[in-house]
Amino acid sequence: MIFQGYYLQPCPCGFFGTREKQTCSCSPQQIYKYRSKLSGPLLDRIDLHIEVPRVPVQLLHNRKAEESSKDIQHRVEQARAVQCERYQYRPGCPFNSVMNGEELRQFAQLDKEGQEMLQLAFETLGLSARAYDRIVKVARTIADLDGASRVDAAHVAEAIRYRALDRGLLF
């Protein structure tokens, strides 16, 4: 896992599932103690936490054509232009990541299903208010990348999936 340019070990022994180290030698108690060093308030400030597992070579041989880098670049540029237009009144930082509460209510209104999904995630994962806002901001960005004017449940679901540390899935 990378945190602001630093790679964090997945567990105390450094297990990566590589050829050099096939198994984790840590006890559940050691892993829990190691994970608890990352505090909730620190994790709340990280918008995206995802795990990128090793890909079996068979999948690499049989992969289908995906969206090209050029197409992705075009979508990102379009989303950026939408955000620059949306936040033209604050030219210094025209991005969703710095939305305040009023802007969240104005520009990132969730549909009913998205609200229910986020409420369920909030209750089951024990999310903080900061994590809740970050998920909504990421969902707004995903909607922008999708070319959608509203944030719907699919955007919220994707944003929630990017909060793996909140779910205790990483490491």
Number of C-alpha atoms within 10 A of each C-alpha: 15 11 11 7 7 8 9 12 14 17 19 18 14 15 17 17 12 9 7 8 12 10 13 15 14 14 10 9 9 14 17 14 13 15 17 10 9 11 9 14 11 9 16 20 11 14 18 19 18 15 16 8 8 9 8 8 8 8 9 9 8 8 8 8 6 7 8 9 9 9 11 12 11 13 16 16 13 16 21 18 15 18 18 18 14 14 18 13 10 11 10 9 14 19 21 24 15 12 20 12 10 9 13 17 12 10 17 23 17 22 14 11 13 20 17 13 18 22 14 12 17 16 11 10 13 13 20 15 11 13 22 17 19 24 25 28 25 22 27 28 24 20 20 23 19 15 13 14 13 16 24 21 19 15 25 25 16 14 22 24 16 17 25 15 20 20 15 10 11 16 19
